[in-house]
Amino acid sequence: MAKFSDIIGQEQLKEHLQNAISMNKVSHAYIINGERSSGKEFIARIFAMALQCEKGGIEPCGECHSCKQALSDNQPDVIYISHEKPNTIGVEDIRNQINSDIGIKPYNSPRKIYIMNEGEKMTVQAQNALLKTLEEPPEYAVILILTTHVEALLPTILSRCVVLHMKPVPDALVKKYLMEELGVPDYKANICVAFARGNIGKAKLLASSEEFEKVKDEVITLVKYINDMEINEIVKAIKKINEYKFDVNDYLDILSVWYRDVLLYKATKDVNSLIFKDELQQIRKVADRSTYEGIEIIVNALQQAKRRLEANVNFDLTMELLLLTIKEN
């Protein structure tokens, strides 16, 4: 599985890259921008394979020597940029792996392709070093920069690259993929789709994560009993959240979807639109005892908690404020 046709959604992006190949108008540098796990690296690999494929079509053949090498990560002219420091790509990384290497002609392929994941981690010095190469790249070079945060790149870098944005994949396609390709049951697929918000990699991750199931049950237990909890029990619950190796935003998303269900049920009594259908009794209970205003206060508090955590406000404090708001409303 490594063809453009294996990419779910992203029609415009696929079309752009395949047109570039068929019209022989491949740019020297591309930026693919999209959320974490959205499939940027998968797309970059397929594009690189197609560019180096000995059959020369707009899909990699998967059969030739170059494609086989690429499939086992051994294509000498497809280079993955690594970085020693986890949170930065430094000037030395760029100099050693791109600048000092790019002048050497490809071994046995028409092009030399560099794939850099987490491009947003480049320091300003690293970006300036890369800029020198982008200004006068050799004819055979293609640099693919994958990023979750295109705003972190200098305008001078952006102006020398073709910038392509990943789009959210329609929910129906994500659900179809989970059910048909991964055999995920209907009710579970609905929950994963709701949380993935068009991010196919995240949907896959959630579908196979036991931790997600545990966290989901934990959150629902918390909202069921929060009205009767003392402060020390709330503090205990927060400590538990901290133990999970889970992205806390996902925890907050579970709460958001829960209260979205409560609001929806309160307004429409429509069970079919609920994500947590299996928790109908509890949703009905919360909907009956809550006011619209109370639910709105909680939804706003969830957004506020996300913003605080992004701004590195203390986790325990943020969660305590949030859970007390939920308790009061």
C-alpha positions in Angstrom: 0.0 0.0 0.0 1.8 3.1 -1.2 0.0 4.8 -4.0 -1.7 8.2 -4.3 -5.0 6.2 -4.5 -4.3 4.9 -1.0 -4.5 8.5 0.4 -8.0 9.1 1.9 -9.4 12.5 1.1 -6.9 15.3 0.2 -8.1 15.3 -3.4 -6.7 18.8 -4.2 -3.3 18.0 -2.7 -3.0 14.7 -4.6 -4.1 16.4 -7.8 -1.5 19.1 -7.4 1.3 16.7 -6.9 0.3 14.3 -9.7 -0.1 17.2 -12.1 3.4 18.4 -11.2 4.8 15.0 -12.1 2.8 14.5 -15.3 3.6 18.1 -16.6 7.2 17.8 -15.4 6.8 21.0 -13.3 8.0 19.7 -10.0 9.1 22.5 -7.7 12.4 22.4 -5.8 10.6 22.8 -2.4 7.3 22.0 -0.9 5.7 22.6 2.5 3.0 20.2 3.5 1.1 21.7 6.4 -1.4 19.8 8.5 -2.2 18.5 12.0 -0.1 15.9 13.8 -1.0 12.4 12.5 -2.9 13.7 9.5 -0.8 11.7 7.1 1.8 14.3 5.8 4.6 11.8 5.9 2.6 9.1 4.1 1.9 11.6 1.3 5.6 12.8 1.2 6.7 9.2 0.9 4.4 8.4 -2.0 5.3 11.6 -3.8 9.0 10.8 -3.4 8.4 7.2 -4.6 6.6 8.4 -7.6 9.3 10.9 -8.5 12.0 8.2 -8.3 9.9 5.4 -9.9 11.7 3.8 -12.9 8.4 3.5 -14.8 7.9 7.2 -14.7 4.1 7.3 -14.2 2.1 9.5 -11.8 1.7 6.6 -9.4 4.7 4.7 -8.0 4.6 1.2 -9.5 5.8 -0.5 -6.3 7.6 -3.1 -8.4 10.8 -1.5 -9.8 14.1 -1.5 -7.9 13.7 2.1 -6.7 10.1 1.5 -5.4 11.2 -1.6 -3.6 14.1 0.3 -2.0 11.8 3.1 -1.0 9.3 0.7 0.6 12.0 -0.7 2.8 13.4 2.8 3.5 16.6 2.1 1.7 16.4 4.4 -1.3 19.7 6.2 -1.2 18.4 9.3 -2.9 15.4 9.8 -0.5 17.0 11.3 2.6 15.1 11.7 5.9 16.4 14.6 8.0 16.9 13.7 11.7 17.6 15.9 14.6 19.3 15.1 17.9 17.5 17.5 20.1 13.8 16.5 20.5 12.4 20.0 20.2 14.6 21.8 17.8 16.1 21.3 14.4 19.4 23.2 14.7 21.6 24.9 12.2 24.1 22.0 12.3 21.3 19.5 11.3 20.6 21.6 8.2 24.3 22.1 7.3 25.3 18.5 7.8 22.3 16.8 6.3 21.2 19.1 3.5 23.7 21.9 2.7 26.8 19.8 2.6 25.1 16.9 0.9 22.9 18.5 -1.8 25.8 19.3 -4.1 26.5 15.6 -4.5 24.6 14.2 -7.5 22.0 11.5 -7.0 23.4 7.9 -6.8 21.1 6.3 -9.3 17.9 8.2 -9.5 16.7 11.3 -11.5 16.4 13.3 -8.3 17.6 13.7 -4.7 14.8 14.2 -2.3 15.0 15.5 1.3 12.1 14.9 3.7 12.0 16.9 6.9 9.3 16.2 9.4 8.4 18.7 12.1 9.7 21.6 10.1 8.2 24.0 12.6 11.0 23.0 15.0 13.7 24.7 12.8 15.5 27.5 14.7 15.7 30.9 12.9 19.4 30.1 12.2 18.5 26.7 10.8 15.9 28.4 8.5 18.4 30.9 7.4 20.9 28.2 6.6 18.2 26.3 4.6 17.3 29.6 2.8 20.8 29.6 1.1 20.0 26.2 -0.4 16.5 27.2 -1.4 17.8 30.2 -3.2 19.9 28.2 -5.6 19.1 24.5 -5.4 20.7 22.1 -7.9 18.4 21.0 -10.8 17.9 17.5 -9.3 16.9 18.5 -5.7 13.5 18.4 -4.1 13.0 19.4 -0.5 9.8 18.4 1.3 9.2 20.3 4.6 6.3 18.8 6.7 4.9 21.0 9.4 2.0 21.3 11.8 2.5 25.0 12.2 3.4 26.8 9.0 3.3 30.2 10.8 6.6 29.1 12.5 8.5 29.4 9.2 10.1 32.6 8.0 8.2 34.5 5.2 11.4 34.2 3.1 11.2 30.4 3.3 7.5 30.4 2.5 8.0 32.5 -0.6 10.4 30.0 -2.0 8.2 26.9 -1.4 4.9 25.6 -2.8 2.7 25.5 0.3 0.1 22.8 0.4 -2.5 22.5 3.2 -4.0 19.2 4.4 -7.8 19.5 4.6 -10.0 17.6 7.2 -11.2 14.4 5.7 -15.1 14.2 5.6 -16.5 12.2 8.5 -18.2 9.7 6.2 -14.9 8.8 4.6 -13.1 8.4 8.0 -15.9 6.2 9.2 -15.9 4.1 6.1 -12.2 3.6 6.4 -12.4 2.6 10.1 -15.2 0.1 9.5 -14.1 -1.4 6.2 -10.3 -1.4 6.5 -9.8 -1.8 10.2 -13.0 -3.6 11.1 -14.0 -1.1 13.8 -17.6 -1.6 15.0 -20.2 1.1 14.1 -20.7 2.7 17.6 -16.9 2.8 18.2 -16.2 4.2 14.7 -18.7 7.1 15.5 -16.9 8.0 18.6 -13.4 7.9 16.9 -14.8 10.0 14.0 -16.2 12.6 16.4 -12.8 13.0 18.1 -10.6 12.8 15.0 -12.3 15.8 13.4 -11.2 14.8 9.9 -7.7 13.6 10.9 -7.4 10.1 9.6 -4.3 9.2 11.5 -5.8 10.3 14.8 -9.0 8.3 14.0 -6.8 5.2 13.5 -4.9 5.9 16.7 -8.0 6.2 18.7 -9.6 3.1 17.2 -6.7 1.0 18.4 -6.0 2.7 21.7 -7.0 0.9 24.9 -6.0 4.0 26.7 -8.6 6.0 24.9 -11.3 3.6 26.0 -10.1 3.9 29.6 -9.9 7.6 29.5 -13.4 7.9 28.0 -14.8 5.7 30.7 -13.0 7.7 33.3 -14.3 11.0 32.0 -17.9 9.7 31.9 -17.7 8.4 35.4 -16.4 11.7 36.5 -19.2 13.7 34.9 -21.7 11.2 36.4 -20.6 11.7 39.9 -19.1 15.2 40.0 -22.1 16.7 41.7 -21.6 14.5 44.8 -17.8 14.8 44.9 -15.8 16.6 47.6 -12.8 18.8 46.7 -10.3 16.1 47.8 -12.0 13.6 45.4 -11.8 16.1 42.5 -8.1 16.6 43.3 -7.6 12.8 43.2 -9.4 12.7 39.8 -7.0 15.3 38.4 -4.0 13.3 39.6 -5.4 10.4 37.7 -5.7 12.4 34.5 -2.1 13.3 34.9 -1.1 9.6 35.0 -2.3 8.9 31.5 0.2 9.2 28.6 -2.7 10.8 26.8 -2.8 14.2 25.2 -4.8 16.3 27.7 -6.5 18.0 24.8 -8.1 14.7 24.0 -9.4 14.5 27.6 -10.9 18.0 27.2 -12.4 16.9 23.8 -14.2 14.0 25.5 -15.7 16.4 27.9 -16.7 18.8 25.1 -18.4 16.1 23.1 -20.2 14.9 26.2 -21.6 18.3 26.9 -22.4 18.8 23.2 -24.5 15.6 23.5 -26.2 17.0 26.6 -27.0 20.2 24.9 -28.2 18.5 21.7 -30.5 16.1 23.7 -31.8 19.0 25.8 -32.7 21.0 22.7 -34.0 18.3 20.3 -34.5 15.0 22.3 -32.9 13.4 19.2 -31.1 10.3 20.2 -29.7 9.5 16.7 -27.4 12.6 16.6 -25.7 11.7 19.9 -22.1 10.4 19.9 -22.4 8.7 23.3 -25.7 6.9 22.5 -24.8 4.1 25.0 -24.9 6.7 27.8 -28.4 7.9 27.0 -29.8 7.6 30.5 -27.0 9.6 32.0 -27.2 12.3 29.3 -31.0 12.6 29.8 -30.3 13.0 33.6 -27.7 15.7 33.1 -29.8 17.5 30.4 -32.8 17.5 32.8 -31.0 19.0 35.7 -28.9 21.5 33.7 -30.0 24.9 32.3 -28.9 26.0 28.8 -26.9 28.8 30.5 -25.2 26.3 32.8 -24.2 24.1 29.8 -22.9 27.1 27.9 -20.8 28.2 30.9 -19.2 24.7 31.0 -18.5 24.7 27.2 -16.8 28.1 27.5 -14.8 26.9 30.5 -13.6 23.9 28.4 -12.3 26.3 25.7 -10.7 28.5 28.4 -9.0 25.5 29.9 -7.5 24.6 26.5 -6.2 28.1 26.1 -4.7 28.1 29.5 -2.9 24.8 29.0 -1.6 26.1 25.6 -0.2 29.1 27.5 1.5 26.7 30.0 -0.7 27.6 33.0 -0.3 25.1 35.8 -2.1 21.9 34.8 -3.6 21.0 38.2 -4.9 24.5 38.8 -6.4 24.7 35.3 -8.2 21.4 35.7 -9.4 22.2 39.3 -11.0 25.4 38.0 -12.6 23.6 35.2 -14.0 20.7 37.3 -15.3 23.2 39.9 -17.1 25.1 37.1 -18.6 21.8 35.9 -19.7 20.9 39.5 -21.3 24.3 40.0 -23.3 24.2 36.8 
